[in-house]
Amino acid sequence: MEKYGNLVARCADVLRQETALLERLAAAQEVVRNAAFARDWSNMESLLTRLKEYGSEFELLEAERDRVFAEFGESSGGSVGFYSVASRLDPTSRKELTELYRRLKMDTLKVRLANDALSTYLSAARSTLTDFLDAAFPDRRGKLYSRRGSAVHPEMRSIVLDRSF
């Protein structure tokens, strides 16, 4: 419909921006994954900061998309979901928006799966390291207490070995 023209253009623009941001996020996530697998921790903090910034930017774009959908709802007399909006559009606009939306959802799923895989890997590596240190240094296992008597988490201090395993 003609009355949705401006909203369709804004929605398409937001969907394109989100997709482009997800591509940048996926590339940064791949760099983090490669650094973790190579055990190159030198730039990890800056990489994680960049990922956090991308996440904040994505939240802003999501809020803008929600505003556009709310405007669709106001112009049609109620709250609407994406496919409800798309069903009211002319075929060309509907095709464009649904393709952008599907691509966004697929890219989001890919990023989420890659993130879950990396989290699982890092958790397993941390668990293995903790188990090894507990076995190698049983005196460090269990609870440690501060000078004031409160329980503190054991630190993963550097350990220098004069022999190789």
CORMOKA-V911440 format. One record per run of one state. SS is the DSSP state (alpha for helix, beta for strand, coil for the rest). FROM is the first residue (numbers start at 1). TO is the last residue. If there is no record, write none. Layout:
<<SS | FROM | TO> <SS | FROM | TO>>
This chain:
<<coil | 1 | 1> <alpha | 2 | 37> <coil | 38 | 43> <alpha | 44 | 76> <coil | 77 | 81> <alpha | 82 | 87> <coil | 88 | 90> <alpha | 91 | 136> <coil | 137 | 137> <alpha | 138 | 140> <coil | 141 | 143> <beta | 144 | 145> <coil | 146 | 150> <beta | 151 | 152> <coil | 153 | 165>>
